Amino acid sequence: MTAVIDDAVAEYEHKKFWEEMRAAVERTQREDPEGWADYLAETAVFDRAAPDGLEPEDWSSHLPPKEHDADNTR
């Protein structure tokens, strides 16, 4: 029973974190377009980084499932 409750709490915290993250990103885009543009400029450097040779199928299994994935187990 404890494991079920622990899993439910972890799932809720995970969902809540991403909801708050999405809201913060949307708020920044809306209320601070200059700051958002600065952020995009700063992170663009990663788009030009040298590839590591791994194809998406090699590493995508390590990413958390997306909320809209049909086989989402979270």
mmCIF file of the N, C-alpha and C atoms, coordinates in Angstrom:
data_MODEL
# 
_entry.id   MODEL 
# 
loop_
_atom_site.group_PDB 
_atom_site.id 
_atom_site.type_symbol 
_atom_site.label_atom_id 
_atom_site.label_alt_id 
_atom_site.label_comp_id 
_atom_site.label_asym_id 
_atom_site.label_entity_id 
_atom_site.label_seq_id 
_atom_site.pdbx_PDB_ins_code 
_atom_site.Cartn_x 
_atom_site.Cartn_y 
_atom_site.Cartn_z 
_atom_site.occupancy 
_atom_site.B_iso_or_equiv 
_atom_site.pdbx_formal_charge 
_atom_site.auth_seq_id 
_atom_site.auth_comp_id 
_atom_site.auth_asym_id 
_atom_site.auth_atom_id 
_atom_site.pdbx_PDB_model_num 
ATOM 1   N N  . MET A 1 1  ? 0.822  -1.191 0.000   1.00 0.00 ? 1  MET A N  1 
ATOM 2   C CA . MET A 1 1  ? 0.000  0.000  0.000   1.00 0.00 ? 1  MET A CA 1 
ATOM 3   C C  . MET A 1 1  ? 0.867  1.256  0.000   1.00 0.00 ? 1  MET A C  1 
ATOM 4   N N  . THR A 1 2  ? 1.919  1.249  0.794   1.00 0.00 ? 2  THR A N  1 
ATOM 5   C CA . THR A 1 2  ? 2.809  2.411  0.855   1.00 0.00 ? 2  THR A CA 1 
ATOM 6   C C  . THR A 1 2  ? 3.422  2.694  -0.498  1.00 0.00 ? 2  THR A C  1 
ATOM 7   N N  . ALA A 1 3  ? 3.782  1.639  -1.219  1.00 0.00 ? 3  ALA A N  1 
ATOM 8   C CA . ALA A 1 3  ? 4.387  1.809  -2.544  1.00 0.00 ? 3  ALA A CA 1 
ATOM 9   C C  . ALA A 1 3  ? 3.406  2.475  -3.502  1.00 0.00 ? 3  ALA A C  1 
ATOM 10  N N  . VAL A 1 4  ? 2.144  2.119  -3.415  1.00 0.00 ? 4  VAL A N  1 
ATOM 11  C CA . VAL A 1 4  ? 1.117  2.722  -4.280  1.00 0.00 ? 4  VAL A CA 1 
ATOM 12  C C  . VAL A 1 4  ? 0.997  4.212  -3.984  1.00 0.00 ? 4  VAL A C  1 
ATOM 13  N N  . ILE A 1 5  ? 0.980  4.558  -2.719  1.00 0.00 ? 5  ILE A N  1 
ATOM 14  C CA . ILE A 1 5  ? 0.885  5.968  -2.335  1.00 0.00 ? 5  ILE A CA 1 
ATOM 15  C C  . ILE A 1 5  ? 2.139  6.723  -2.761  1.00 0.00 ? 5  ILE A C  1 
ATOM 16  N N  . ASP A 1 6  ? 3.312  6.113  -2.538  1.00 0.00 ? 6  ASP A N  1 
ATOM 17  C CA . ASP A 1 6  ? 4.566  6.745  -2.966  1.00 0.00 ? 6  ASP A CA 1 
ATOM 18  C C  . ASP A 1 6  ? 4.570  7.002  -4.464  1.00 0.00 ? 6  ASP A C  1 
ATOM 19  N N  . ASP A 1 7  ? 4.102  6.016  -5.238  1.00 0.00 ? 7  ASP A N  1 
ATOM 20  C CA . ASP A 1 7  ? 4.047  6.182  -6.697  1.00 0.00 ? 7  ASP A CA 1 
ATOM 21  C C  . ASP A 1 7  ? 3.085  7.299  -7.089  1.00 0.00 ? 7  ASP A C  1 
ATOM 22  N N  . ALA A 1 8  ? 1.940  7.350  -6.421  1.00 0.00 ? 8  ALA A N  1 
ATOM 23  C CA . ALA A 1 8  ? 0.951  8.385  -6.731  1.00 0.00 ? 8  ALA A CA 1 
ATOM 24  C C  . ALA A 1 8  ? 1.500  9.769  -6.409  1.00 0.00 ? 8  ALA A C  1 
ATOM 25  N N  . VAL A 1 9  ? 2.171  9.901  -5.287  1.00 0.00 ? 9  VAL A N  1 
ATOM 26  C CA . VAL A 1 9  ? 2.762  11.191 -4.906  1.00 0.00 ? 9  VAL A CA 1 
ATOM 27  C C  . VAL A 1 9  ? 3.853  11.578 -5.893  1.00 0.00 ? 9  VAL A C  1 
ATOM 28  N N  . ALA A 1 10 ? 4.699  10.639 -6.266  1.00 0.00 ? 10 ALA A N  1 
ATOM 29  C CA . ALA A 1 10 ? 5.771  10.931 -7.228  1.00 0.00 ? 10 ALA A CA 1 
ATOM 30  C C  . ALA A 1 10 ? 5.187  11.347 -8.573  1.00 0.00 ? 10 ALA A C  1 
ATOM 31  N N  . GLU A 1 11 ? 4.133  10.664 -9.019  1.00 0.00 ? 11 GLU A N  1 
ATOM 32  C CA . GLU A 1 11 ? 3.486  11.023 -10.280 1.00 0.00 ? 11 GLU A CA 1 
ATOM 33  C C  . GLU A 1 11 ? 2.891  12.426 -10.207 1.00 0.00 ? 11 GLU A C  1 
ATOM 34  N N  . TYR A 1 12 ? 2.231  12.740 -9.094  1.00 0.00 ? 12 TYR A N  1 
ATOM 35  C CA . TYR A 1 12 ? 1.643  14.065 -8.910  1.00 0.00 ? 12 TYR A CA 1 
ATOM 36  C C  . TYR A 1 12 ? 2.729  15.139 -8.918  1.00 0.00 ? 12 TYR A C  1 
ATOM 37  N N  . GLU A 1 13 ? 3.818  14.904 -8.187  1.00 0.00 ? 13 GLU A N  1 
ATOM 38  C CA . GLU A 1 13 ? 4.903  15.882 -8.142  1.00 0.00 ? 13 GLU A CA 1 
ATOM 39  C C  . GLU A 1 13 ? 5.522  16.079 -9.516  1.00 0.00 ? 13 GLU A C  1 
ATOM 40  N N  . HIS A 1 14 ? 5.688  15.007 -10.262 1.00 0.00 ? 14 HIS A N  1 
ATOM 41  C CA . HIS A 1 14 ? 6.239  15.091 -11.612 1.00 0.00 ? 14 HIS A CA 1 
ATOM 42  C C  . HIS A 1 14 ? 5.321  15.925 -12.512 1.00 0.00 ? 14 HIS A C  1 
ATOM 43  N N  . LYS A 1 15 ? 4.048  15.616 -12.476 1.00 0.00 ? 15 LYS A N  1 
ATOM 44  C CA . LYS A 1 15 ? 3.072  16.342 -13.299 1.00 0.00 ? 15 LYS A CA 1 
ATOM 45  C C  . LYS A 1 15 ? 3.014  17.814 -12.897 1.00 0.00 ? 15 LYS A C  1 
ATOM 46  N N  . LYS A 1 16 ? 2.998  18.076 -11.598 1.00 0.00 ? 16 LYS A N  1 
ATOM 47  C CA . LYS A 1 16 ? 2.937  19.448 -11.089 1.00 0.00 ? 16 LYS A CA 1 
ATOM 48  C C  . LYS A 1 16 ? 4.169  20.244 -11.514 1.00 0.00 ? 16 LYS A C  1 
ATOM 49  N N  . PHE A 1 17 ? 5.357  19.621 -11.422 1.00 0.00 ? 17 PHE A N  1 
ATOM 50  C CA . PHE A 1 17 ? 6.584  20.286 -11.832 1.00 0.00 ? 17 PHE A CA 1 
ATOM 51  C C  . PHE A 1 17 ? 6.497  20.744 -13.281 1.00 0.00 ? 17 PHE A C  1 
ATOM 52  N N  . TRP A 1 18 ? 6.080  19.850 -14.177 1.00 0.00 ? 18 TRP A N  1 
ATOM 53  C CA . TRP A 1 18 ? 6.030  20.205 -15.595 1.00 0.00 ? 18 TRP A CA 1 
ATOM 54  C C  . TRP A 1 18 ? 4.927  21.200 -15.905 1.00 0.00 ? 18 TRP A C  1 
ATOM 55  N N  . GLU A 1 19 ? 3.824  21.149 -15.180 1.00 0.00 ? 19 GLU A N  1 
ATOM 56  C CA . GLU A 1 19 ? 2.779  22.164 -15.357 1.00 0.00 ? 19 GLU A CA 1 
ATOM 57  C C  . GLU A 1 19 ? 3.317  23.549 -14.983 1.00 0.00 ? 19 GLU A C  1 
ATOM 58  N N  . GLU A 1 20 ? 4.015  23.626 -13.852 1.00 0.00 ? 20 GLU A N  1 
ATOM 59  C CA . GLU A 1 20 ? 4.589  24.900 -13.412 1.00 0.00 ? 20 GLU A CA 1 
ATOM 60  C C  . GLU A 1 20 ? 5.687  25.368 -14.367 1.00 0.00 ? 20 GLU A C  1 
ATOM 61  N N  . MET A 1 21 ? 6.455  24.434 -14.887 1.00 0.00 ? 21 MET A N  1 
ATOM 62  C CA . MET A 1 21 ? 7.519  24.778 -15.830 1.00 0.00 ? 21 MET A CA 1 
ATOM 63  C C  . MET A 1 21 ? 6.922  25.364 -17.115 1.00 0.00 ? 21 MET A C  1 
ATOM 64  N N  . ARG A 1 22 ? 5.904  24.697 -17.648 1.00 0.00 ? 22 ARG A N  1 
ATOM 65  C CA . ARG A 1 22 ? 5.248  25.201 -18.864 1.00 0.00 ? 22 ARG A CA 1 
ATOM 66  C C  . ARG A 1 22 ? 4.647  26.585 -18.625 1.00 0.00 ? 22 ARG A C  1 
ATOM 67  N N  . ALA A 1 23 ? 4.012  26.768 -17.471 1.00 0.00 ? 23 ALA A N  1 
ATOM 68  C CA . ALA A 1 23 ? 3.409  28.066 -17.154 1.00 0.00 ? 23 ALA A CA 1 
ATOM 69  C C  . ALA A 1 23 ? 4.470  29.152 -17.057 1.00 0.00 ? 23 ALA A C  1 
ATOM 70  N N  . ALA A 1 24 ? 5.613  28.831 -16.451 1.00 0.00 ? 24 ALA A N  1 
ATOM 71  C CA . ALA A 1 24 ? 6.693  29.816 -16.326 1.00 0.00 ? 24 ALA A CA 1 
ATOM 72  C C  . ALA A 1 24 ? 7.254  30.189 -17.692 1.00 0.00 ? 24 ALA A C  1 
ATOM 73  N N  . VAL A 1 25 ? 7.413  29.207 -18.575 1.00 0.00 ? 25 VAL A N  1 
ATOM 74  C CA . VAL A 1 25 ? 7.922  29.487 -19.918 1.00 0.00 ? 25 VAL A CA 1 
ATOM 75  C C  . VAL A 1 25 ? 6.927  30.372 -20.674 1.00 0.00 ? 25 VAL A C  1 
ATOM 76  N N  . GLU A 1 26 ? 5.652  30.011 -20.617 1.00 0.00 ? 26 GLU A N  1 
ATOM 77  C CA . GLU A 1 26 ? 4.629  30.814 -21.297 1.00 0.00 ? 26 GLU A CA 1 
ATOM 78  C C  . GLU A 1 26 ? 4.578  32.238 -20.744 1.00 0.00 ? 26 GLU A C  1 
ATOM 79  N N  . ARG A 1 27 ? 4.699  32.367 -19.426 1.00 0.00 ? 27 ARG A N  1 
ATOM 80  C CA . ARG A 1 27 ? 4.682  33.692 -18.796 1.00 0.00 ? 27 ARG A CA 1 
ATOM 81  C C  . ARG A 1 27 ? 5.887  34.516 -19.252 1.00 0.00 ? 27 ARG A C  1 
ATOM 82  N N  . THR A 1 28 ? 7.051  33.896 -19.308 1.00 0.00 ? 28 THR A N  1 
ATOM 83  C CA . THR A 1 28 ? 8.253  34.606 -19.756 1.00 0.00 ? 28 THR A CA 1 
ATOM 84  C C  . THR A 1 28 ? 8.101  35.041 -21.206 1.00 0.00 ? 28 THR A C  1 
ATOM 85  N N  . GLN A 1 29 ? 7.607  34.157 -22.054 1.00 0.00 ? 29 GLN A N  1 
ATOM 86  C CA . GLN A 1 29 ? 7.408  34.513 -23.461 1.00 0.00 ? 29 GLN A CA 1 
ATOM 87  C C  . GLN A 1 29 ? 6.452  35.694 -23.597 1.00 0.00 ? 29 GLN A C  1 
ATOM 88  N N  . ARG A 1 30 ? 5.403  35.695 -22.801 1.00 0.00 ? 30 ARG A N  1 
ATOM 89  C CA . ARG A 1 30 ? 4.372  36.732 -22.887 1.00 0.00 ? 30 ARG A CA 1 
ATOM 90  C C  . ARG A 1 30 ? 4.808  38.043 -22.233 1.00 0.00 ? 30 ARG A C  1 
ATOM 91  N N  . GLU A 1 31 ? 5.391  37.948 -21.043 1.00 0.00 ? 31 GLU A N  1 
ATOM 92  C CA . GLU A 1 31 ? 5.668  39.151 -20.261 1.00 0.00 ? 31 GLU A CA 1 
ATOM 93  C C  . GLU A 1 31 ? 7.072  39.707 -20.443 1.00 0.00 ? 31 GLU A C  1 
ATOM 94  N N  . ASP A 1 32 ? 7.988  38.916 -20.952 1.00 0.00 ? 32 ASP A N  1 
ATOM 95  C CA . ASP A 1 32 ? 9.370  39.372 -21.112 1.00 0.00 ? 32 ASP A CA 1 
ATOM 96  C C  . ASP A 1 32 ? 9.937  38.865 -22.436 1.00 0.00 ? 32 ASP A C  1 
ATOM 97  N N  . PRO A 1 33 ? 9.396  39.359 -23.554 1.00 0.00 ? 33 PRO A N  1 
ATOM 98  C CA . PRO A 1 33 ? 9.854  38.864 -24.850 1.00 0.00 ? 33 PRO A CA 1 
ATOM 99  C C  . PRO A 1 33 ? 11.346 39.113 -25.083 1.00 0.00 ? 33 PRO A C  1 
ATOM 100 N N  . GLU A 1 34 ? 11.879 40.199 -24.531 1.00 0.00 ? 34 GLU A N  1 
ATOM 101 C CA . GLU A 1 34 ? 13.305 40.463 -24.686 1.00 0.00 ? 34 GLU A CA 1 
ATOM 102 C C  . GLU A 1 34 ? 14.132 39.425 -23.910 1.00 0.00 ? 34 GLU A C  1 
ATOM 103 N N  . GLY A 1 35 ? 13.699 39.123 -22.709 1.00 0.00 ? 35 GLY A N  1 
ATOM 104 C CA . GLY A 1 35 ? 14.372 38.096 -21.915 1.00 0.00 ? 35 GLY A CA 1 
ATOM 105 C C  . GLY A 1 35 ? 14.284 36.733 -22.570 1.00 0.00 ? 35 GLY A C  1 
ATOM 106 N N  . TRP A 1 36 ? 13.126 36.436 -23.169 1.00 0.00 ? 36 TRP A N  1 
ATOM 107 C CA . TRP A 1 36 ? 12.952 35.163 -23.868 1.00 0.00 ? 36 TRP A CA 1 
ATOM 108 C C  . TRP A 1 36 ? 13.895 35.095 -25.073 1.00 0.00 ? 36 TRP A C  1 
ATOM 109 N N  . ALA A 1 37 ? 14.006 36.197 -25.795 1.00 0.00 ? 37 ALA A N  1 
ATOM 110 C CA . ALA A 1 37 ? 14.921 36.235 -26.942 1.00 0.00 ? 37 ALA A CA 1 
ATOM 111 C C  . ALA A 1 37 ? 16.367 36.039 -26.484 1.00 0.00 ? 37 ALA A C  1 
ATOM 112 N N  . ASP A 1 38 ? 16.730 36.642 -25.353 1.00 0.00 ? 38 ASP A N  1 
ATOM 113 C CA . ASP A 1 38 ? 18.072 36.438 -24.794 1.00 0.00 ? 38 ASP A CA 1 
ATOM 114 C C  . ASP A 1 38 ? 18.306 34.971 -24.452 1.00 0.00 ? 38 ASP A C  1 
ATOM 115 N N  . TYR A 1 39 ? 17.313 34.344 -23.840 1.00 0.00 ? 39 TYR A N  1 
ATOM 116 C CA . TYR A 1 39 ? 17.419 32.931 -23.484 1.00 0.00 ? 39 TYR A CA 1 
ATOM 117 C C  . TYR A 1 39 ? 17.631 32.083 -24.740 1.00 0.00 ? 39 TYR A C  1 
ATOM 118 N N  . LEU A 1 40 ? 16.822 32.336 -25.765 1.00 0.00 ? 40 LEU A N  1 
ATOM 119 C CA . LEU A 1 40 ? 16.959 31.572 -27.007 1.00 0.00 ? 40 LEU A CA 1 
ATOM 120 C C  . LEU A 1 40 ? 18.336 31.767 -27.638 1.00 0.00 ? 40 LEU A C  1 
ATOM 121 N N  . ALA A 1 41 ? 18.837 32.996 -27.596 1.00 0.00 ? 41 ALA A N  1 
ATOM 122 C CA . ALA A 1 41 ? 20.170 33.266 -28.140 1.00 0.00 ? 41 ALA A CA 1 
ATOM 123 C C  . ALA A 1 41 ? 21.246 32.519 -27.355 1.00 0.00 ? 41 ALA A C  1 
ATOM 124 N N  . GLU A 1 42 ? 21.113 32.487 -26.036 1.00 0.00 ? 42 GLU A N  1 
ATOM 125 C CA . GLU A 1 42 ? 22.097 31.792 -25.201 1.00 0.00 ? 42 GLU A CA 1 
ATOM 126 C C  . GLU A 1 42 ? 22.078 30.293 -25.439 1.00 0.00 ? 42 GLU A C  1 
ATOM 127 N N  . THR A 1 43 ? 20.899 29.715 -25.614 1.00 0.00 ? 43 THR A N  1 
ATOM 128 C CA . THR A 1 43 ? 20.812 28.268 -25.784 1.00 0.00 ? 43 THR A CA 1 
ATOM 129 C C  . THR A 1 43 ? 21.040 27.823 -27.224 1.00 0.00 ? 43 THR A C  1 
ATOM 130 N N  . ALA A 1 44 ? 21.037 28.758 -28.166 1.00 0.00 ? 44 ALA A N  1 
ATOM 131 C CA . ALA A 1 44 ? 21.260 28.403 -29.569 1.00 0.00 ? 44 ALA A CA 1 
ATOM 132 C C  . ALA A 1 44 ? 22.641 27.790 -29.769 1.00 0.00 ? 44 ALA A C  1 
ATOM 133 N N  . VAL A 1 45 ? 23.583 28.130 -28.920 1.00 0.00 ? 45 VAL A N  1 
ATOM 134 C CA . VAL A 1 45 ? 24.925 27.578 -29.042 1.00 0.00 ? 45 VAL A CA 1 
ATOM 135 C C  . VAL A 1 45 ? 24.887 26.046 -28.975 1.00 0.00 ? 45 VAL A C  1 
ATOM 136 N N  . PHE A 1 46 ? 23.959 25.498 -28.222 1.00 0.00 ? 46 PHE A N  1 
ATOM 137 C CA . PHE A 1 46 ? 23.864 24.044 -28.109 1.00 0.00 ? 46 PHE A CA 1 
ATOM 138 C C  . PHE A 1 46 ? 23.361 23.405 -29.402 1.00 0.00 ? 46 PHE A C  1 
ATOM 139 N N  . ASP A 1 47 ? 22.618 24.162 -30.193 1.00 0.00 ? 47 ASP A N  1 
ATOM 140 C CA . ASP A 1 47 ? 22.150 23.642 -31.479 1.00 0.00 ? 47 ASP A CA 1 
ATOM 141 C C  . ASP A 1 47 ? 23.296 23.480 -32.465 1.00 0.00 ? 47 ASP A C  1 
ATOM 142 N N  . ARG A 1 48 ? 24.385 24.208 -32.223 1.00 0.00 ? 48 ARG A N  1 
ATOM 143 C CA . ARG A 1 48 ? 25.535 24.142 -33.123 1.00 0.00 ? 48 ARG A CA 1 
ATOM 144 C C  . ARG A 1 48 ? 26.657 23.264 -32.563 1.00 0.00 ? 48 ARG A C  1 
ATOM 145 N N  . ALA A 1 49 ? 26.399 22.626 -31.449 1.00 0.00 ? 49 ALA A N  1 
ATOM 146 C CA . ALA A 1 49 ? 27.430 21.790 -30.824 1.00 0.00 ? 49 ALA A CA 1 
ATOM 147 C C  . ALA A 1 49 ? 27.719 20.568 -31.698 1.00 0.00 ? 49 ALA A C  1 
ATOM 148 N N  . ALA A 1 50 ? 28.911 20.068 -31.580 1.00 0.00 ? 50 ALA A N  1 
ATOM 149 C CA . ALA A 1 50 ? 29.299 18.879 -32.335 1.00 0.00 ? 50 ALA A CA 1 
ATOM 150 C C  . ALA A 1 50 ? 28.442 17.696 -31.884 1.00 0.00 ? 50 ALA A C  1 
ATOM 151 N N  . PRO A 1 51 ? 27.931 16.934 -32.832 1.00 0.00 ? 51 PRO A N  1 
ATOM 152 C CA . PRO A 1 51 ? 27.120 15.782 -32.456 1.00 0.00 ? 51 PRO A CA 1 
ATOM 153 C C  . PRO A 1 51 ? 27.976 14.720 -31.766 1.00 0.00 ? 51 PRO A C  1 
ATOM 154 N N  . ASP A 1 52 ? 27.343 13.924 -30.944 1.00 0.00 ? 52 ASP A N  1 
ATOM 155 C CA . ASP A 1 52 ? 28.066 12.897 -30.203 1.00 0.00 ? 52 ASP A CA 1 
ATOM 156 C C  . ASP A 1 52 ? 28.076 11.558 -30.930 1.00 0.00 ? 52 ASP A C  1 
ATOM 157 N N  . GLY A 1 53 ? 27.427 11.503 -32.086 1.00 0.00 ? 53 GLY A N  1 
ATOM 158 C CA . GLY A 1 53 ? 27.404 10.270 -32.855 1.00 0.00 ? 53 GLY A CA 1 
ATOM 159 C C  . GLY A 1 53 ? 26.261 9.345  -32.493 1.00 0.00 ? 53 GLY A C  1 
ATOM 160 N N  . LEU A 1 54 ? 25.501 9.699  -31.470 1.00 0.00 ? 54 LEU A N  1 
ATOM 161 C CA . LEU A 1 54 ? 24.369 8.862  -31.086 1.00 0.00 ? 54 LEU A CA 1 
ATOM 162 C C  . LEU A 1 54 ? 23.133 9.279  -31.864 1.00 0.00 ? 54 LEU A C  1 
ATOM 163 N N  . GLU A 1 55 ? 22.431 8.329  -32.342 1.00 0.00 ? 55 GLU A N  1 
ATOM 164 C CA . GLU A 1 55 ? 21.177 8.593  -33.032 1.00 0.00 ? 55 GLU A CA 1 
ATOM 165 C C  . GLU A 1 55 ? 20.067 8.686  -31.995 1.00 0.00 ? 55 GLU A C  1 
ATOM 166 N N  . PRO A 1 56 ? 18.955 9.378  -32.313 1.00 0.00 ? 56 PRO A N  1 
ATOM 167 C CA . PRO A 1 56 ? 17.876 9.536  -31.333 1.00 0.00 ? 56 PRO A CA 1 
ATOM 168 C C  . PRO A 1 56 ? 17.399 8.226  -30.714 1.00 0.00 ? 56 PRO A C  1 
ATOM 169 N N  . GLU A 1 57 ? 17.353 7.168  -31.502 1.00 0.00 ? 57 GLU A N  1 
ATOM 170 C CA . GLU A 1 57 ? 16.887 5.900  -30.935 1.00 0.00 ? 57 GLU A CA 1 
ATOM 171 C C  . GLU A 1 57 ? 17.854 5.357  -29.884 1.00 0.00 ? 57 GLU A C  1 
ATOM 172 N N  . ASP A 1 58 ? 19.093 5.855  -29.886 1.00 0.00 ? 58 ASP A N  1 
ATOM 173 C CA . ASP A 1 58 ? 20.072 5.398  -28.901 1.00 0.00 ? 58 ASP A CA 1 
ATOM 174 C C  . ASP A 1 58 ? 19.847 6.020  -27.535 1.00 0.00 ? 58 ASP A C  1 
ATOM 175 N N  . TRP A 1 59 ? 19.314 7.236  -27.492 1.00 0.00 ? 59 TRP A N  1 
ATOM 176 C CA . TRP A 1 59 ? 19.211 7.933  -26.217 1.00 0.00 ? 59 TRP A CA 1 
ATOM 177 C C  . TRP A 1 59 ? 17.789 8.270  -25.812 1.00 0.00 ? 59 TRP A C  1 
ATOM 178 N N  . SER A 1 60 ? 16.839 8.176  -26.742 1.00 0.00 ? 60 SER A N  1 
ATOM 179 C CA . SER A 1 60 ? 15.480 8.613  -26.423 1.00 0.00 ? 60 SER A CA 1 
ATOM 180 C C  . SER A 1 60 ? 14.823 7.753  -25.352 1.00 0.00 ? 60 SER A C  1 
ATOM 181 N N  . SER A 1 61 ? 15.283 6.526  -25.174 1.00 0.00 ? 61 SER A N  1 
ATOM 182 C CA . SER A 1 61 ? 14.689 5.684  -24.144 1.00 0.00 ? 61 SER A CA 1 
ATOM 183 C C  . SER A 1 61 ? 15.032 6.189  -22.745 1.00 0.00 ? 61 SER A C  1 
ATOM 184 N N  . HIS A 1 62 ? 15.990 7.093  -22.632 1.00 0.00 ? 62 HIS A N  1 
ATOM 185 C CA . HIS A 1 62 ? 16.382 7.635  -21.342 1.00 0.00 ? 62 HIS A CA 1 
ATOM 186 C C  . HIS A 1 62 ? 15.600 8.892  -20.971 1.00 0.00 ? 62 HIS A C  1 
ATOM 187 N N  . LEU A 1 63 ? 14.798 9.399  -21.903 1.00 0.00 ? 63 LEU A N  1 
ATOM 188 C CA . LEU A 1 63 ? 14.016 10.597 -21.645 1.00 0.00 ? 63 LEU A CA 1 
ATOM 189 C C  . LEU A 1 63 ? 12.698 10.218 -20.970 1.00 0.00 ? 63 LEU A C  1 
ATOM 190 N N  . PRO A 1 64 ? 12.151 11.108 -20.143 1.00 0.00 ? 64 PRO A N  1 
ATOM 191 C CA . PRO A 1 64 ? 10.850 10.805 -19.534 1.00 0.00 ? 64 PRO A CA 1 
ATOM 192 C C  . PRO A 1 64 ? 9.778  10.794 -20.613 1.00 0.00 ? 64 PRO A C  1 
ATOM 193 N N  . PRO A 1 65 ? 8.744  9.971  -20.447 1.00 0.00 ? 65 PRO A N  1 
ATOM 194 C CA . PRO A 1 65 ? 7.680  9.920  -21.462 1.00 0.00 ? 65 PRO A CA 1 
ATOM 195 C C  . PRO A 1 65 ? 6.924  11.236 -21.512 1.00 0.00 ? 65 PRO A C  1 
ATOM 196 N N  . LYS A 1 66 ? 6.444  11.565 -22.698 1.00 0.00 ? 66 LYS A N  1 
ATOM 197 C CA . LYS A 1 66 ? 5.648  12.780 -22.852 1.00 0.00 ? 66 LYS A CA 1 
ATOM 198 C C  . LYS A 1 66 ? 4.225  12.486 -22.395 1.00 0.00 ? 66 LYS A C  1 
ATOM 199 N N  . GLU A 1 67 ? 3.570  13.504 -21.904 1.00 0.00 ? 67 GLU A N  1 
ATOM 200 C CA . GLU A 1 67 ? 2.227  13.336 -21.343 1.00 0.00 ? 67 GLU A CA 1 
ATOM 201 C C  . GLU A 1 67 ? 1.249  12.783 -22.383 1.00 0.00 ? 67 GLU A C  1 
ATOM 202 N N  . HIS A 1 68 ? 1.459  13.104 -23.657 1.00 0.00 ? 68 HIS A N  1 
ATOM 203 C CA . HIS A 1 68 ? 0.521  12.693 -24.688 1.00 0.00 ? 68 HIS A CA 1 
ATOM 204 C C  . HIS A 1 68 ? 0.885  11.359 -25.325 1.00 0.00 ? 68 HIS A C  1 
ATOM 205 N N  . ASP A 1 69 ? 1.975  10.731 -24.911 1.00 0.00 ? 69 ASP A N  1 
ATOM 206 C CA . ASP A 1 69 ? 2.341  9.431  -25.467 1.00 0.00 ? 69 ASP A CA 1 
ATOM 207 C C  . ASP A 1 69 ? 1.294  8.400  -25.090 1.00 0.00 ? 69 ASP A C  1 
ATOM 208 N N  . ALA A 1 70 ? 0.896  7.600  -26.055 1.00 0.00 ? 70 ALA A N  1 
ATOM 209 C CA . ALA A 1 70 ? -0.126 6.587  -25.820 1.00 0.00 ? 70 ALA A CA 1 
ATOM 210 C C  . ALA A 1 70 ? 0.345  5.537  -24.811 1.00 0.00 ? 70 ALA A C  1 
ATOM 211 N N  . ASP A 1 71 ? 1.624  5.237  -24.839 1.00 0.00 ? 71 ASP A N  1 
ATOM 212 C CA . ASP A 1 71 ? 2.147  4.210  -23.934 1.00 0.00 ? 71 ASP A CA 1 
ATOM 213 C C  . ASP A 1 71 ? 2.779  4.821  -22.688 1.00 0.00 ? 71 ASP A C  1 
ATOM 214 N N  . ASN A 1 72 ? 2.364  6.020  -22.346 1.00 0.00 ? 72 ASN A N  1 
ATOM 215 C CA . ASN A 1 72 ? 2.893  6.716  -21.163 1.00 0.00 ? 72 ASN A CA 1 
ATOM 216 C C  . ASN A 1 72 ? 2.515  5.932  -19.905 1.00 0.00 ? 72 ASN A C  1 
ATOM 217 N N  . THR A 1 73 ? 3.532  5.544  -19.137 1.00 0.00 ? 73 THR A N  1 
ATOM 218 C CA . THR A 1 73 ? 3.266  4.784  -17.931 1.00 0.00 ? 73 THR A CA 1 
ATOM 219 C C  . THR A 1 73 ? 3.310  5.640  -16.694 1.00 0.00 ? 73 THR A C  1 
ATOM 220 N N  . ARG A 1 74 ? 3.551  6.929  -16.853 1.00 0.00 ? 74 ARG A N  1 
ATOM 221 C CA . ARG A 1 74 ? 3.590  7.819  -15.691 1.00 0.00 ? 74 ARG A CA 1 
ATOM 222 C C  . ARG A 1 74 ? 2.239  8.392  -15.429 1.00 0.00 ? 74 ARG A C  1 
# 
